[in-house]
């Protein structure tokens, strides 16, 4: 595992470029900070990477991936958004929320076998967003298979999964490491599936 120490406010472009190249061209898997906890993922359009992550987290029968996108232009490629849902998401994103929406045909079958729905995130974290911009496609993101309180501390992450990933982007310990608030937007009204770090006002 390559361990990169990243400046949390001004992430080093050179290190993010190396990471993006690993993810895009070498089937790499990375751990990176978000505005909630550290996540694990890779290039969402690379089926080999999806299989690798599935083996690591041992959820091959039920892979739980969300897409981390850099902006709403990228979001609109992978999910169908009504005008009301677009306005709602613009209010909350970037931020600690995952929105479940109908998937488009751009979502690979490996990620979403029936291509029905997919979770979308735009975290308020510069390192993560800059990496996605350099990658040019979303990150297929999943939770780390370690205790929740450890998912905000890169030292614990390195001890637990250093042999399974290629790169760790370390910005230091994250304050208040709680998962995102998950909101289902596929019905007539938004439905909160999990109350997490993001406050929800409906």
C-alpha positions, 0 to 999 in steps of 0.5 A: 500500500502507498500511503500519501499524506495529503494537505486537507485544505490544499491537496497536492495535485501531483499525489492526486494525479498518481492516485487517479492514474492508478485507479484509471489505468491499473485497476487500483483501489483507494481509501480517501477522506469524505466529509463523513468517514474515510471511504474505499472505492475505485473507478466506477466504470471498471468492472475489475475494480468492482470485483476487487472491492466486492471480494474485500468487503465480502458483499459479493451477493449484495454490493452496496455502492454509492457513486461519489461525483464531482458536480451535478453535471456528472450526477445527471449522467448516472441518475434521473433527476426531476426538477424538484429533486434537483432543487432539493439536492442543490440545497443539501450538496455538497454535504454529508448526504447520500441520495437514492435515485433511479439509475441511467444506462450509464451505471455499470451492471457490476455496480447495479445489476438490475440498473434500478437505483444508485446512491449519489454523493457529492461530499464537502471534501476537497481531496475527494472532489479533486480526485474525482475530477482528475479521474473523470468518472465517479468513484464507486464508493463503499464503507470500510469493513471495520468498526465505525469509530475507526473509519475516521482515523487513517492509522486504524485503517492502515492497520486493518486493510493495508494489504488489500488496497493500493493507496491511502490518502491520509488527511489526518483523523476526521472529526465526528466520523459518522456515516452520511444521511441517506435519503430515498428520492425514488418515491412521491416524497423524500424518505430518510432511510438513515439519519447520519451526519447530515441534518434533515429538514425535509 
